[in-house]
Amino acid sequence: MATKVFMEALSPTMEEGRLVKWLKNEGDAVKSGDPLAEVETDKAIMELVARGDGVLRKRLVGEGESRPVGQLVGVIAAPDENIDALIAGAAPAGAAAAAQPPEQVVAKTQESAGTSSVPRRPTESQGEASAPPQQETAAAGEVSPPAAGPGEPRGNGGQLRSSPLARRLASERGLDLSRLQGSGPGGRIIKRDIEAAAATGPAATRAPIRAPSGADFEDIPLTQIRKTIAKRLVESIGPIPTFYLTAEFDLTRVSEMRAAMLEMGDEYKVSVNDVLLKAVATALAQHPEVNAHWLGDRIRQHHRVHLGMAVATPDGLIVPVIRDADQKRMSEISAEARELAKRARERKLTPEEYTGSTFSISNLGMFGIDEFTAIINPPEVAILAIGTAQDVAVPHDGGYVTRKRLRVTMSCDHRAVDGAVGATFLQTLRRLIENPLMLVF
């Protein structure tokens, strides 16, 4: 009994994954549950694990290559088991399977991999669904020999073989045909090979950039997380009718409280951001109409507060989640926020740690940004953008005093949140921030 190793859906929104590193070599013994490879999803780097016992007989995907969910990437079998039928029936590199499964299945080796059924991927909770691209197929009974590797002679006389359509598509998408492996007859590069290379985007398949007129530039292939960010932003800023509310809060008492807490010992040390997280979570518990999701035909108001906090990483923005944030002490929020931010930058978050937020915060105050507007993370109905705290001269008793002030801007989805609803939420938030002892009790 051989076990097919599929590219699994390692996150709820994952549609393809990039194989970062194989952790097992061909010929290595594996047991069910053993990590086989590290895979970059749309959010983090996760482990792809074995679903059966045996020997890793074949690795069908190279390190750095991307494959859609459901693509066969390896085979586990007994050392003397014939797996030719499984390998021959595997989908060509980069071609999407007819369905999108998250699981690996065990198949008898005498069965053709092309006829084995694969479970469909569950429908996304946010209504996202993608159909596999149209694929070219070889004539019935036609067998394609293995394609030559990059730099090797191909076809007759060592010449590169490709269809006219493939050459045109490669030129349009900036792909170097000599770096691609063809899946057509005789190793010919065809349309589906170009589509697969364009979708996966590894730098090795990109044609060298020839700078016109001496100009210097570099094209950077998109990472999985950057692709997801781009997709999510298009879903948000275009379709969502957004309005913005800006308010200024007095942080003087927050600063005084933090100083008093620090005198009690390092275990009571919290940042301004920790206080703001606690204040927002407490306010959300009082305003479920803001702690909500827009689901198209209904608005879902959440009874629990799962607070997302935007974290910048070298690969892009990710939003880990502090669950039940309104029920946690400030010190607990502080410790959890630090740990989540650290794991986010290391790309070690699990799906449970970056999904399910009911409201999000984006803080650029540490970069000296006075104020800004953040883009809503659908299906959430609002997000709070926090700027830097500044010393401001304010009128007092006929003169002026210096106070610590902070500007925030709330982006609201007008389909679910009216102006007065957002303003009322910010009033509650102001009362909590300007009287921070309310957050302690």
PAROVO-422766 format. One line per 5 residues: number of its first residue (from 1); for each residue x, y negated, z of C-alpha. Coordinates in nm, 4 decimals, m for minus. Layout:
! residues N
NUM) X,Y,Z ~ ...
This chain:
! residues 441
1) 0.0000,0.0000,0.0000 ~ 0.1529,m0.3265,m0.1135 ~ 0.0666,m0.6650,0.0329 ~ 0.0341,m0.9671,m0.1920 ~ 0.1776,m1.2852,m0.0443
6) m0.0357,m1.5790,m0.1552 ~ 0.0183,m1.9507,m0.1111 ~ m0.2214,m1.9999,0.1798 ~ m0.4305,m2.3017,0.2716 ~ m0.2240,m2.3987,0.5755
11) m0.4192,m2.7184,0.6356 ~ m0.7896,m2.7948,0.5904 ~ m0.7286,m3.0251,0.2922 ~ m0.4361,m2.8427,0.1312 ~ m0.4720,m2.7747,m0.2422
16) m0.1108,m2.6893,m0.3189 ~ 0.2078,m2.6310,m0.1234 ~ 0.5783,m2.6749,m0.1881 ~ 0.7958,m2.3843,m0.0779 ~ 1.0717,m2.5592,0.1157
21) 1.2749,m2.2588,0.2269 ~ 1.2526,m1.8813,0.2203 ~ 1.3155,m1.7334,0.5651 ~ 1.3396,m1.3770,0.4322 ~ 1.5473,m1.2437,0.1461
26) 1.4404,m0.9794,m0.0993 ~ 1.5070,m0.6433,0.0635 ~ 1.4523,m0.7674,0.4191 ~ 1.2194,m0.5650,0.6397 ~ 0.9169,m0.7615,0.7611
31) 0.6319,m0.7017,1.0005 ~ 0.2881,m0.8544,1.0015 ~ 0.3127,m1.2010,1.1556 ~ 0.6807,m1.2527,1.0690 ~ 0.7556,m1.5957,0.9169
36) 0.8360,m1.5531,0.5478 ~ 0.8870,m1.9119,0.4330 ~ 0.8512,m2.2775,0.5244 ~ 0.5854,m2.4563,0.3188 ~ 0.5279,m2.8304,0.2872
41) 0.1559,m2.9000,0.2991 ~ m0.0194,m3.2310,0.2511 ~ 0.0506,m3.3147,0.6171 ~ 0.3369,m3.1126,0.7641 ~ 0.5822,m2.8286,0.7173
46) 0.4235,m2.4996,0.8191 ~ 0.5285,m2.1360,0.8259 ~ 0.3859,m1.8868,0.5782 ~ 0.3644,m1.5540,0.7611 ~ 0.3472,m1.1929,0.6464
51) 0.0085,m1.0207,0.6488 ~ 0.1478,m0.6685,0.6232 ~ 0.4438,m0.4461,0.7116 ~ 0.7150,m0.3312,0.4750 ~ 0.9968,m0.4866,0.2767
56) 0.9921,m0.8216,0.0987 ~ 1.0370,m0.6731,m0.2465 ~ 0.9891,m0.9806,m0.4629 ~ 0.9982,m1.3586,m0.4256 ~ 0.8080,m1.5154,m0.7162
61) 0.8620,m1.8817,m0.6274 ~ 1.1901,m2.0640,m0.5902 ~ 1.2746,m2.3057,m0.3116 ~ 1.1563,m2.6568,m0.3915 ~ 0.8797,m2.5366,m0.6233
66) 0.5101,m2.6092,m0.5678 ~ 0.2200,m2.3743,m0.6215 ~ m0.1579,m2.4143,m0.5856 ~ m0.3431,m2.2413,m0.3061 ~ m0.4154,m1.8847,m0.4154
71) m0.1003,m1.8433,m0.6277 ~ 0.0912,m1.5185,m0.5749 ~ 0.4340,m1.6093,m0.4341 ~ 0.5703,m1.2739,m0.3199 ~ 0.5129,m0.9021,m0.2693
76) 0.5630,m0.6884,0.0413 ~ 0.5796,m0.3130,m0.0133 ~ 0.7588,0.0073,0.0829 ~ 1.1207,0.0305,m0.0379 ~ 1.0416,0.2946,m0.3022
81) 0.6964,0.1686,m0.4030 ~ 0.6382,0.0705,m0.7657 ~ 0.5268,m0.2929,m0.7773 ~ 0.5673,m0.3519,m1.1515 ~ 0.1910,m0.3822,m1.2017
86) 0.1645,m0.6485,m0.9300 ~ 0.4467,m0.8564,m1.0730 ~ 0.3283,m0.8193,m1.4329 ~ m0.0232,m0.9226,m1.3363 ~ 0.0858,m1.2263,m1.1376
91) m0.0432,m1.5614,m1.2610 ~ 0.2179,m1.7603,m1.4574 ~ 0.4188,m2.0076,m1.2544 ~ 0.2081,m2.3059,m1.1535 ~ m0.1168,m2.1730,m1.2967
96) m0.4039,m2.1912,m1.0531 ~ m0.5860,m1.8753,m0.9624 ~ m0.9501,m1.8555,m1.0580 ~ m1.0345,m1.9159,m0.6930 ~ m0.8452,m2.0719,m0.4074
101) m0.7912,m1.8245,m0.1213 ~ m0.6170,m1.8891,0.2056 ~ m0.5527,m1.5243,0.2864 ~ m0.3237,m1.2506,0.1576 ~ m0.4882,m0.9217,0.0686
106) m0.3644,m0.5663,0.0687 ~ m0.3950,m0.3895,m0.2673 ~ m0.3157,m0.0411,m0.3865 ~ m0.0158,m0.0479,m0.6163 ~ m0.1944,0.1464,m0.8872
111) m0.4465,m0.1383,m0.9217 ~ m0.3582,m0.4227,m1.1538 ~ m0.3039,m0.7532,m0.9709 ~ m0.4981,m0.9211,m1.2501 ~ m0.8122,m0.7321,m1.1546
116) m0.7912,m0.7640,m0.7780 ~ m1.0541,m0.9915,m0.6325 ~ m0.9480,m1.2938,m0.4318 ~ m1.1732,m1.4632,m0.1739 ~ m1.2800,m1.8156,m0.2588
121) m1.1467,m2.1040,m0.0565 ~ m1.4054,m2.2443,0.1859 ~ m1.5677,m2.5705,0.0795 ~ m1.4038,m2.8716,0.2402 ~ m1.6027,m3.0422,0.5147
126) m1.5682,m3.3750,0.3360 ~ m1.7044,m3.2479,0.0101 ~ m1.3685,m3.2285,m0.1659 ~ m1.3464,m2.9589,m0.4283 ~ m1.1127,m2.9214,m0.7205
131) m1.1561,m2.7017,m1.0226 ~ m0.8515,m2.5223,m1.1613 ~ m0.7066,m2.6755,m1.4763 ~ m0.7939,m2.5242,m1.8131 ~ m0.5317,m2.2623,m1.8945
136) m0.4037,m2.1165,m2.2203 ~ m0.4107,m1.7367,m2.2451 ~ m0.2044,m1.5027,m2.4585 ~ m0.3780,m1.2676,m2.7030 ~ m0.5032,m0.9406,m2.5589
141) m0.2310,m0.6820,m2.5262 ~ 0.0464,m0.9351,m2.5795 ~ 0.3281,m0.9046,m2.3269 ~ 0.5510,m1.2000,m2.2475 ~ 0.9130,m1.1174,m2.1584
146) 1.0725,m1.3095,m1.8727 ~ 1.1631,m1.6653,m1.9608 ~ 1.5245,m1.7749,m1.9529 ~ 1.6416,m1.9895,m1.6667 ~ 1.7453,m2.3533,m1.7015
151) 2.0397,m2.3907,m1.9335 ~ 2.0120,m2.0366,m2.0768 ~ 1.9536,m1.9685,m2.4479 ~ 1.5899,m1.9092,m2.5311 ~ 1.4055,m1.7666,m2.8279
156) 1.5704,m1.7049,m3.1648 ~ 1.9272,m1.8217,m3.1978 ~ 1.9309,m1.9558,m2.8436 ~ 1.6928,m2.2381,m2.9360 ~ 1.4305,m2.3711,m2.6973
161) 1.0859,m2.2484,m2.7973 ~ 0.7846,m2.4687,m2.7246 ~ 0.4489,m2.5502,m2.8772 ~ 0.3913,m2.8914,m3.0403 ~ 0.1317,m2.9739,m2.7752
166) 0.3757,m2.8826,m2.4977 ~ 0.6441,m3.1070,m2.6506 ~ 0.4034,m3.4001,m2.6701 ~ 0.2802,m3.3555,m2.3134 ~ 0.6363,m3.3203,m2.1829
171) 0.7349,m3.6446,m2.3537 ~ 0.4341,m3.8290,m2.2095 ~ 0.5038,m3.7030,m1.8552 ~ 0.8810,m3.7426,m1.8551 ~ 0.9601,m3.3717,m1.8255
176) 1.2817,m3.2089,m1.9462 ~ 1.1857,m2.9002,m2.1481 ~ 1.5299,m2.7448,m2.1032 ~ 1.4615,m2.7206,m1.7303 ~ 1.1279,m2.5420,m1.7648
181) 1.0517,m2.1716,m1.7837 ~ 0.8037,m2.0746,m2.0503 ~ 0.5235,m1.8293,m1.9832 ~ 0.4130,m1.7846,m2.3429 ~ 0.5160,m1.5076,m2.5836
186) 0.8921,m1.4734,m2.6015 ~ 0.9421,m1.7313,m2.3267 ~ 0.7725,m2.0052,m2.5273 ~ 0.6825,m2.3178,m2.3302 ~ 0.3116,m2.3873,m2.3619
191) 0.0540,m2.6306,m2.2268 ~ 0.0037,m2.4623,m1.8893 ~ 0.3786,m2.4754,m1.8148 ~ 0.3768,m2.8524,m1.8682 ~ 0.0655,m2.8965,m1.6512
196) 0.2202,m2.6858,m1.3757 ~ 0.5491,m2.8783,m1.3811 ~ 0.3687,m3.2134,m1.3790 ~ 0.1546,m3.1049,m1.0839 ~ 0.4389,m2.9660,m0.8735
201) 0.6738,m3.2541,m0.9464 ~ 1.0110,m3.1044,m0.8382 ~ 1.2952,m3.3333,m0.9303 ~ 1.4696,m3.0525,m1.1203 ~ 1.2022,m3.0587,m1.3944
206) 1.2119,m3.4325,m1.4488 ~ 1.3863,m3.5552,m1.7591 ~ 1.6943,m3.7705,m1.6969 ~ 1.6034,m4.1388,m1.6837 ~ 1.7609,m4.3322,m1.9663
211) 1.7503,m4.6937,m1.8573 ~ 1.6484,m4.9245,m2.1436 ~ 1.8728,m5.2225,m2.2136 ~ 2.1045,m5.1325,m1.9279 ~ 1.8341,m5.1468,m1.6583
216) 1.8840,m4.9209,m1.3587 ~ 1.5980,m4.7385,m1.1899 ~ 1.5048,m4.4036,m1.0429 ~ 1.1754,m4.2129,m1.0502 ~ 1.1019,m4.0374,m0.7198
221) 0.8728,m3.7318,m0.7460 ~ 0.5796,m3.7420,m0.5053 ~ 0.5885,m3.5336,m0.1901 ~ 0.2754,m3.3443,m0.0872 ~ 0.2018,m3.5965,0.1885
226) 0.2419,m3.8927,m0.0498 ~ 0.0022,m3.7296,m0.2987 ~ m0.2534,m3.6910,m0.0213 ~ m0.2103,m4.0510,0.0941 ~ m0.2702,m4.1755,m0.2601
231) m0.5817,m3.9623,m0.2972 ~ m0.7256,m4.0671,0.0381 ~ m0.6668,m4.4377,m0.0257 ~ m0.8523,m4.4193,m0.3564 ~ m1.1407,m4.2499,m0.1744
236) m1.1459,m4.5287,0.0847 ~ m1.0757,m4.8737,m0.0532 ~ m1.2801,m4.8300,m0.3720 ~ m1.6109,m4.6679,m0.2745 ~ m1.6405,m4.7968,0.0836
241) m1.7995,m5.1433,0.1257 ~ m1.5636,m5.2800,0.3896 ~ m1.5791,m5.5950,0.5984 ~ m1.3296,m5.7195,0.8556 ~ m1.3558,m5.8643,1.2064
246) m1.0553,m6.0356,1.3659 ~ m1.0248,m6.1175,1.7349 ~ m0.7538,m6.2433,1.9700 ~ m0.7082,m6.0911,2.3158 ~ m0.5187,m6.2130,2.6209
251) m0.2537,m5.9596,2.7281 ~ m0.1255,m6.1467,3.0312 ~ m0.2913,m5.9147,3.2842 ~ m0.1799,m5.6096,3.0883 ~ 0.1801,m5.7309,3.1187
256) 0.1365,m5.7879,3.4910 ~ m0.0165,m5.4434,3.5409 ~ 0.2643,m5.2731,3.3476 ~ 0.5256,m5.4513,3.5604 ~ 0.3494,m5.3381,3.8796
261) 0.3262,m4.9797,3.7544 ~ 0.6944,m4.9749,3.6658 ~ 0.7826,m5.0711,4.0231 ~ 0.6079,m4.7502,4.1324 ~ 0.8527,m4.5343,3.9326
266) 0.9250,m4.4160,3.5791 ~ 0.6391,m4.1663,3.5899 ~ 0.4003,m4.4639,3.5839 ~ 0.5751,m4.6376,3.2947 ~ 0.3401,m4.7055,3.0023
271) 0.3683,m4.9187,2.6899 ~ 0.1302,m5.1864,2.5682 ~ 0.0249,m4.9443,2.2962 ~ m0.0650,m4.6829,2.5597 ~ m0.2898,m4.9363,2.7351
276) m0.4528,m5.0276,2.4039 ~ m0.5147,m4.6607,2.3212 ~ m0.6857,m4.6089,2.6549 ~ m0.8904,m4.9281,2.6156 ~ m1.0068,m4.8371,2.2643
281) m1.1007,m4.4845,2.3726 ~ m1.2996,m4.6198,2.6684 ~ m1.4812,m4.8699,2.4467 ~ m1.5626,m4.6006,2.1900 ~ m1.7300,m4.3914,2.4591
286) m1.9628,m4.6865,2.5183 ~ m2.0278,m4.7464,2.1453 ~ m2.1021,m4.4146,1.9709 ~ m2.2254,m4.6044,1.6660 ~ m1.8582,m4.6906,1.5964
291) m1.7262,m4.3503,1.7029 ~ m1.8893,m4.1957,1.3991 ~ m1.8494,m4.0371,1.0556 ~ m2.0265,m4.1289,0.7325 ~ m2.1416,m3.8027,0.5689
296) m2.3244,m3.9388,0.2666 ~ m2.6802,m3.8490,0.3618 ~ m2.6397,m3.9049,0.7364 ~ m2.4265,m4.0698,1.0041 ~ m2.2748,m3.8398,1.2637
301) m2.2202,m4.0083,1.6011 ~ m1.9682,m3.8173,1.8100 ~ m2.0106,m3.7504,2.1803 ~ m1.6366,m3.6946,2.2237 ~ m1.3622,m3.9456,2.1480
306) m1.0796,m3.8057,1.9362 ~ m0.8482,m4.0997,1.8736 ~ m0.6221,m4.0994,1.5693 ~ m0.3022,m4.3050,1.5813 ~ m0.1179,m4.3830,1.2592
311) 0.2502,m4.2835,1.2666 ~ 0.5005,m4.3839,0.9996 ~ 0.7296,m4.1040,0.8823 ~ 1.0005,m4.1022,0.6121 ~ 0.7528,m3.9249,0.3818
316) 0.4501,m4.1424,0.4513 ~ 0.1767,m4.2103,0.7024 ~ 0.0214,m3.9360,0.9141 ~ m0.2448,m3.9678,1.1850 ~ m0.2058,m3.7309,1.4816
321) m0.5049,m3.7090,1.7151 ~ m0.5363,m3.7561,2.0916 ~ m0.8417,m3.5481,2.1779 ~ m1.0887,m3.6604,2.4449 ~ m0.8771,m3.9730,2.4893
326) m1.1429,m4.1495,2.6983 ~ m1.1215,m3.8717,2.9601 ~ m0.7431,m3.8892,3.0013 ~ m0.5387,m4.1038,3.2368 ~ m0.3141,m4.3693,3.0888
331) m0.0028,m4.1698,3.1815 ~ m0.1430,m3.8629,3.0045 ~ m0.2167,m4.0646,2.6921 ~ 0.1347,m4.2108,2.7060 ~ 0.3035,m3.8690,2.7238
336) 0.0819,m3.7173,2.4550 ~ 0.1244,m4.0124,2.2188 ~ 0.5040,m3.9925,2.2428 ~ 0.5068,m3.6172,2.1827 ~ 0.2679,m3.6355,1.8876
341) 0.4647,m3.9188,1.7266 ~ 0.7878,m3.7187,1.7670 ~ 0.6346,m3.4064,1.6144 ~ 0.4851,m3.6112,1.3310 ~ 0.8235,m3.7536,1.2325
346) 0.9725,m3.4032,1.2453 ~ 0.6875,m3.2701,1.0267 ~ 0.6007,m3.0137,1.2944 ~ 0.2369,m3.0987,1.3630 ~ m0.0168,m2.8192,1.3453
351) m0.3476,m2.8782,1.1603 ~ m0.5300,m2.9057,1.4941 ~ m0.3037,m3.1980,1.5852 ~ m0.3819,m3.4153,1.2811 ~ m0.7445,m3.3350,1.1973
356) m1.0768,m3.4183,1.3587 ~ m1.0228,m3.7815,1.4562 ~ m1.3387,m3.9865,1.5152 ~ m1.1720,m4.3318,1.5051 ~ m0.8195,m4.4473,1.4202
361) m0.5712,m4.7144,1.5253 ~ m0.2818,m4.8568,1.3248 ~ m0.0272,m5.0647,1.5173 ~ 0.2404,m5.2657,1.3342 ~ 0.3148,m5.4961,1.6252
366) 0.6586,m5.3416,1.6779 ~ 0.7528,m5.4638,1.3282 ~ 0.6671,m5.8246,1.4088 ~ 0.3496,m5.8304,1.1972 ~ 0.1122,m6.0969,1.3309
371) m0.2042,m5.9406,1.1896 ~ m0.3130,m5.7161,0.9024 ~ m0.6053,m5.5135,0.7719 ~ m0.5960,m5.1337,0.7739 ~ m0.7721,m4.9009,0.5314
376) m1.0472,m4.6816,0.6789 ~ m0.9682,m4.3112,0.7034 ~ m1.2841,m4.1446,0.5683 ~ m1.5191,m4.0059,0.6858 ~ m1.4547,m4.2371,0.9843
381) m1.6532,m4.5624,0.9754 ~ m1.3934,m4.8019,1.1213 ~ m1.0259,m4.8503,1.2012 ~ m0.8457,m5.1009,1.4238 ~ m0.5302,m5.2791,1.3065
386) m0.3095,m5.4185,1.5856 ~ m0.0531,m5.6932,1.5372 ~ 0.2323,m5.8126,1.7561 ~ 0.1917,m5.9736,2.0986 ~ 0.3079,m6.3357,2.1079
391) 0.3566,m6.6058,2.3671 ~ 0.1051,m6.8796,2.2836 ~ 0.0438,m7.2196,2.4460 ~ m0.3240,m7.2383,2.5441 ~ m0.5168,m7.5281,2.7072
396) m0.5536,m7.5029,3.0859 ~ m0.6661,m7.7663,3.3423 ~ m0.5916,m8.0556,3.1107 ~ m0.2523,m7.9187,3.0131 ~ m0.1096,m7.6091,2.8487
401) 0.0117,m7.2747,2.9795 ~ 0.1884,m6.9923,2.8006 ~ m0.0129,m6.6736,2.7652 ~ 0.0593,m6.3428,2.5940 ~ m0.1868,m6.3097,2.3052
406) m0.2650,m6.0275,2.0618 ~ m0.4591,m6.0315,1.7347 ~ m0.6523,m5.7280,1.6129 ~ m0.8571,m5.6715,1.2977 ~ m1.1311,m5.4123,1.2718
411) m1.2152,m5.2731,0.9262 ~ m1.5773,m5.1538,0.9171 ~ m1.7737,m4.9411,0.6722 ~ m2.0838,m5.1539,0.6169 ~ m2.2890,m4.8462,0.5255
416) m2.2731,m4.7360,0.8891 ~ m2.1567,m5.0373,1.0915 ~ m2.3232,m5.3789,1.0831 ~ m2.1391,m5.6976,1.1720 ~ m2.3097,m5.7342,1.5089
421) m2.2288,m5.3714,1.5989 ~ m1.8596,m5.4230,1.5253 ~ m1.8555,m5.7543,1.7105 ~ m2.0167,m5.5979,2.0177 ~ m1.7546,m5.3236,2.0187
426) m1.4767,m5.5839,2.0082 ~ m1.6418,m5.7720,2.2959 ~ m1.6275,m5.4570,2.5087 ~ m1.2678,m5.3989,2.4033 ~ m1.1774,m5.7575,2.4993
431) m1.3300,m5.7158,2.8462 ~ m1.1296,m5.3952,2.9055 ~ m0.7992,m5.5347,2.7786 ~ m0.8272,m5.8641,2.9643 ~ m0.9268,m5.6777,3.2820
436) m0.7070,m5.3669,3.2582 ~ m0.7778,m5.2481,3.6132 ~ m1.1119,m5.1317,3.4716 ~ m0.9125,m4.8663,3.2821 ~ m0.7647,m4.7226,3.6007
441) m1.0911,m4.6391,3.7742
